[in-house]
């Protein structure tokens, strides 16, 4: 399942010991079968059959406990052979080959020769271990340089390979056969649902798989309090395609818990896991025959997720998903009804109208604390991210929204202010040097902006014309998605990697400046402090970069 959910276009074969033995007899010879059966070590036996079948049929091999995060076509297309390597040499954790390839033929007969030489003194390390495989590849290269010149050999560095394939078993339960677990949205397909009364009836890829190579878009001023965030740019990543699916007989409960045949659909993204965890902890009910509060026959679109009340989540999670559906169904989008929570903030309804043309009369309000809807016809879309590594579709979506007076060379410099915070609140983030920071920004030519006070059109036009924005970590910074050209972005005390990962698809340059001290008061307000000299250095480095631009 770890491969199938993202690569349905492959044929999957599973061989037990007897089937492997019969295969070698039928495809090679009785003698090859006997060689296979003479191997006493199970791992070596598996390796031998793997090499033989790769030579005979071609295909893909990957280690057990491997999970694809994206379709692997990009790392095998236009190649005759693909092999992974790292600082220790070549390994066989992932192999691809076309059929009847000389390299795997030579490797197969190399293994046979080793068996003959070893006799009863079999040694796996010298037979088909990783080191033995690496030695074979190097020896083969020395003796067959012309082979590498005539064939397209794709050597996959570990960093690129791990962008597509991770170690783990988490998706092995996300199958159609395991009725007690959640089901992966990516596992939904016409073929797999035919046996389940055909409740699924359309699946379309709106935007193909996306790859982001490592880059140098992050600079840290002073201490690096969170290397996980700053290290984001050092690794490439792959994101699976954006899919739009039409389904029948779906139930909706809680924070966008979406159910099919009594099973929760997992969208493999942070907000989907939030909703699932809330359900497991008893916050939301599972749909049953006797607790449905409303049945809707018309085809509807679920227009929210567990982050619906947060401006940043709305920008990077919910709106692009709706944009994918709109791209797929075209003008018929405006004939649909859209389900949103009845507690949806006014600004979110305004965004739906301004960015997607969704009118208030098209909204169906859902009481997520009490309602459970049964939807006879629904359109769903995948999320445009995985662990907040973003798909390029987000930029495509926002590049197509209406803007006024847009310069092809953004020039504004703005400082996003959080001064709307009021004292005596609970659970707030408070920047002790906020006044000093904003005064310095003003002295350096930055305009102080409180985005929440501006109409949507003004927010979009402002960001579209901004070359550089600075401010405290928060959702307001994510409005950088409205800028097509890339920004210089300075963030004080970043708490997540969302902004720097948005920067990868927008080609932003991110400057991060972490706290020097923190404290918490009796109202659970979080105070952070940054030394004034470090704030000055923060502005110096940003202005130096801006001058280079």
Secondary structure by P-SEA (a helix, b strand, c coil): cccccccccbbbbbbcaaaaaaaaaaaccaaaaaaaaacccaaaaaaaaaaaaaaabbbbbbccccccccccccccccccbbbbbccccccccbbbbccccaaaaaaaaaaaaaaaaacccccccccccaaaaaaaaaaaaaacaaaaaacccccccaaaaaacccccccccccccccccbbbbccccccccccccccccccccccccbbbbcccccccccccccccccccccccccccccbbbbbbcbbbbccccccccccbbbbcccaaaaaaaaaaaacccccccccccccccccccccccccccccccccccccaaaaaaaaaacccccccbbbbbbccccaaaaaaaaaacccccccbbbbccccbbbbbccbbbbbbccccccccaaaaaaaaaccccccccbbbbbbbbbcccccccccccccccaaaaaaaaaaaabbbbbccccccaaaaaaaaaaccbbbbccccccccccccccccbbbbcccccaaaaaaaaaabbbbbbbbbcccccccccbbbbbbbaaaaaaaaaaaaaaaaac
